[in-house]
Amino acid sequence: MTFTSNDFSSQNWNGRNLCNQNLSGYKLIRTQINGGNLRNSILDGADLEYAQLSGADLTNASLRGADLRNANLEFAQLENTDFRGANVQGTLFKHNTGLSEESKAVLKERGAIFNGDSITIDRKWWVEKVFIPVTALLIGSSGIVGVLQLLQQKTVNPHSPPPSIEKTQPPRR
């Protein structure tokens, strides 16, 4: 593999302190920077495809125009991080701090993947994909009527005598 002056692809920079660094245009493909400190760093136009940035501190970092396709930003601190123009197709975000709901929506529209955010129920999805189809199936196929008839057959008349229990003797020897 040939390295240029700013090609640090496939390097292990886990836990490194890279705060206040200008890494604009750097090639960091598949580079591991898990737990790294990139606070106030400039990564404009950097190539971070498949980079591992889990737990990294990207507070006040600039990633304008960066290529973050398929990168991992799980548990990253993203307060005031600038993603304008960044390619986030397939980028994994999970349990991040500092991203507003508006920022999340914009990133999702651009192809980012958000897993494990605060446990919320997507009511719209449940209504559209589960509740309405199941209800339509039950009503459309007279399922409710069938269920009610089945329940009525199994109910016991409270005025009828209990079923008799037959006692049998064990065979004599």
C-alpha positions as CSV (number, residue, x, y, z in Angstrom):
1,M,0.0,0.0,0.0
2,T,1.4,3.4,-1.0
3,F,1.0,6.2,1.4
4,T,1.0,9.9,0.4
5,S,1.8,12.6,2.9
6,N,-1.9,12.6,4.1
7,D,-2.8,9.0,3.6
8,F,-3.3,7.2,6.9
9,S,-5.7,4.6,5.8
10,S,-6.1,1.4,7.9
11,Q,-4.1,2.9,10.8
12,N,-4.8,2.3,14.4
13,W,-5.3,5.7,16.1
14,N,-7.6,4.3,18.9
15,G,-7.6,6.6,21.9
16,R,-5.4,9.2,20.2
17,N,-5.6,12.9,21.2
18,L,-6.1,14.7,17.9
19,C,-7.9,17.7,19.2
20,N,-7.5,21.0,17.4
21,Q,-5.9,19.2,14.4
22,N,-6.4,20.2,10.7
23,L,-7.0,16.8,9.0
24,S,-8.7,18.4,5.9
25,G,-8.4,16.2,2.9
26,Y,-6.7,13.4,4.8
27,K,-7.3,9.8,3.6
28,L,-8.4,7.8,6.7
29,I,-10.2,4.9,5.0
30,R,-10.8,2.1,7.5
31,T,-8.7,4.0,10.1
32,Q,-9.6,3.1,13.7
33,I,-10.0,6.2,15.9
34,N,-12.3,4.6,18.5
35,G,-12.3,6.7,21.7
36,G,-10.2,9.3,20.0
37,N,-10.3,13.0,20.9
38,L,-11.1,15.0,17.7
39,R,-12.6,17.9,19.6
40,N,-12.3,21.2,17.6
41,S,-10.6,19.3,14.7
42,I,-11.1,20.1,11.1
43,L,-11.8,17.1,8.8
44,D,-13.3,19.0,5.9
45,G,-13.1,16.8,2.8
46,A,-11.5,13.9,4.6
47,D,-12.1,10.4,3.3
48,L,-13.3,8.5,6.3
49,E,-15.0,5.6,4.5
50,Y,-15.5,2.6,6.9
51,A,-13.6,4.5,9.6
52,Q,-14.2,3.4,13.2
53,L,-15.0,6.4,15.3
54,S,-17.0,4.7,18.1
55,G,-16.8,6.7,21.3
56,A,-14.8,9.5,19.6
57,D,-15.2,13.1,20.8
58,L,-16.1,15.1,17.8
59,T,-17.4,18.1,19.7
60,N,-17.1,21.3,17.6
61,A,-15.4,19.3,14.8
62,S,-15.9,20.2,11.2
63,L,-16.7,17.4,8.8
64,R,-17.8,19.6,5.9
65,G,-17.8,17.6,2.7
66,A,-16.2,14.6,4.4
67,D,-16.8,11.1,3.0
68,L,-18.2,9.2,6.0
69,R,-19.8,6.4,4.0
70,N,-20.2,3.2,6.1
71,A,-18.3,4.8,9.0
72,N,-19.1,3.8,12.6
73,L,-20.0,6.8,14.9
74,E,-21.6,4.8,17.7
75,F,-21.5,6.5,21.1
76,A,-19.7,9.5,19.6
77,Q,-20.0,12.9,21.2
78,L,-21.4,15.2,18.4
79,E,-22.1,18.5,20.1
80,N,-21.9,21.3,17.4
81,T,-20.4,18.9,14.9
82,D,-20.7,20.3,11.4
83,F,-21.8,17.6,8.9
84,R,-22.7,20.0,6.0
85,G,-22.1,18.4,2.7
86,A,-20.8,15.2,4.3
87,N,-21.6,11.9,2.6
88,V,-23.2,9.9,5.4
89,Q,-24.7,7.1,3.3
90,G,-24.6,3.9,5.5
91,T,-22.9,5.7,8.4
92,L,-23.9,4.1,11.7
93,F,-25.1,6.5,14.5
94,K,-26.1,4.9,17.8
95,H,-26.5,6.4,21.3
96,N,-24.8,9.7,20.3
97,T,-24.8,12.8,22.4
98,G,-25.3,16.3,21.0
99,L,-27.4,15.6,17.9
100,S,-30.7,17.5,17.7
101,E,-33.8,15.7,16.4
102,E,-33.6,18.1,13.4
103,S,-30.0,17.1,12.7
104,K,-30.9,13.4,13.0
105,A,-33.7,13.8,10.5
106,V,-31.4,15.6,8.0
107,L,-28.8,12.9,8.4
108,K,-31.4,10.1,8.0
109,E,-32.6,11.7,4.8
110,R,-29.0,11.6,3.5
111,G,-28.7,7.9,4.2
112,A,-27.4,7.7,7.8
113,I,-28.5,4.8,10.0
114,F,-29.7,5.4,13.5
115,N,-29.8,2.4,15.8
116,G,-30.5,2.3,19.5
117,D,-31.6,5.8,20.0
118,S,-33.6,6.4,23.1
119,I,-36.2,3.7,23.1
120,T,-39.1,5.3,21.5
121,I,-42.1,3.8,19.8
122,D,-42.5,4.8,16.2
123,R,-46.3,5.0,16.4
124,K,-46.8,5.9,12.8
125,W,-44.9,2.8,11.7
126,W,-46.9,0.6,14.1
127,V,-50.2,2.1,13.0
128,E,-49.4,1.8,9.3
129,K,-47.6,-1.5,9.2
130,V,-49.2,-3.5,12.0
131,F,-52.4,-2.1,13.5
132,I,-54.2,-1.2,10.3
133,P,-53.3,-4.4,8.4
134,V,-54.2,-6.7,11.3
135,T,-57.5,-4.8,11.9
136,A,-58.3,-5.0,8.2
137,L,-57.6,-8.7,8.2
138,L,-59.8,-9.3,11.2
139,I,-62.7,-7.2,10.0
140,G,-62.4,-8.0,6.4
141,S,-62.4,-11.8,7.0
142,S,-65.1,-11.6,9.6
143,G,-62.4,-12.5,12.0
144,I,-64.0,-10.7,14.9
145,V,-67.3,-12.5,14.4
146,G,-65.5,-15.8,14.2
147,V,-63.5,-15.1,17.4
148,L,-66.8,-14.1,19.2
149,Q,-68.5,-17.3,18.1
150,L,-65.6,-19.4,19.2
151,L,-65.6,-17.7,22.6
152,Q,-69.4,-18.3,22.9
153,Q,-69.0,-22.0,22.2
154,K,-66.4,-22.4,25.0
155,T,-68.4,-20.6,27.7
156,V,-70.0,-22.8,30.2
157,N,-73.6,-22.3,31.3
158,P,-73.5,-21.3,34.9
159,H,-76.8,-23.0,35.7
160,S,-75.8,-26.4,34.3
161,P,-74.4,-29.0,36.7
162,P,-70.7,-29.5,36.7
163,P,-69.4,-32.4,34.6
164,S,-69.3,-35.7,36.4
165,I,-66.0,-37.2,37.3
166,E,-65.9,-40.9,36.9
167,K,-63.9,-42.8,39.5
168,T,-62.3,-45.9,38.3
169,Q,-60.9,-48.6,40.5
170,P,-57.4,-50.0,39.8
171,P,-57.5,-53.5,38.4
172,R,-57.5,-56.3,40.9
173,R,-54.7,-58.8,41.0
